[in-house]
Amino acid sequence: MLISKRTLTLAATLSVILLAGYGAARGAASLLATPTAVAVVDLQAVFNGAKIRNTYQADYKSRADAIAADKKNKQQELAVLEQDLQVLDPGSDEFSELQEKLQRKALEYNVMFQFEEAKLAKDQGLQLERLYRDALNVVGKVAAERGYDLVLYKEAA
């Protein structure tokens, strides 16, 4: 089977045109692609540097100290009732009434402190969540202002 000179020339010309077009398309695509600006943010450092964090910590410590002081006072109150109970006759009505009062107060105080401690933990979680959202918003704004296309968040090891 013979290929004519004209067919061979036509095939060679088409190959050159296709290769040239492919090369031009790749070159144009590389000219259109812009580099990606990437930033890395250490959120722990952002948290540690946030001024509001100190306010949150001071508020938490103040409330935790108040709960601890109240708890100590209530325990002393229960101890006084316990001492009063020791001097009474176990078969008397006064003993039964004071024992019931002591048990009721002890249960009431336990529930109250569990509630207060849970509320404090919940509030602390909400404050940390607010701090995290605010940090993400600030990082997003700074990245946009400085022209970063991608922000990576560094986590503690």
LINMOJO-V565234 format. One record per backbone hydrogen bond with DSSP energy under -1.0 kcal/mol. NH is the residue of the N-H (numbers start at 0). CO is the residue of the C=O. If there is no record, write none. Layout:
nh | co
NH | CO
NH | CO
This chain:
nh | co
7 | 3
8 | 4
9 | 5
10 | 6
11 | 7
12 | 8
13 | 9
14 | 10
15 | 11
16 | 12
17 | 13
18 | 14
19 | 15
20 | 16
21 | 17
22 | 18
23 | 19
24 | 20
25 | 21
26 | 22
27 | 23
28 | 24
29 | 25
30 | 26
31 | 27
32 | 28
38 | 149
40 | 151
45 | 41
46 | 42
47 | 43
48 | 44
49 | 46
54 | 50
55 | 51
56 | 52
57 | 53
58 | 54
59 | 55
60 | 56
61 | 57
62 | 58
63 | 59
64 | 60
65 | 61
66 | 62
67 | 63
68 | 64
69 | 65
70 | 66
71 | 67
72 | 68
73 | 69
74 | 70
75 | 71
76 | 72
77 | 73
78 | 74
79 | 75
80 | 76
81 | 77
82 | 78
83 | 79
84 | 80
85 | 81
91 | 88
95 | 91
96 | 92
97 | 93
98 | 94
99 | 95
100 | 96
101 | 97
102 | 98
103 | 99
104 | 100
105 | 101
106 | 102
107 | 103
108 | 104
109 | 105
110 | 106
111 | 107
112 | 108
113 | 109
114 | 110
115 | 111
116 | 112
117 | 113
118 | 114
119 | 115
120 | 116
121 | 117
122 | 118
123 | 119
124 | 120
125 | 121
126 | 122
127 | 123
128 | 124
129 | 125
130 | 126
131 | 127
132 | 128
133 | 129
134 | 130
135 | 131
136 | 132
137 | 133
138 | 134
139 | 135
140 | 136
141 | 137
142 | 138
143 | 139
144 | 140
145 | 141
147 | 142
148 | 36
149 | 36
151 | 38
153 | 40
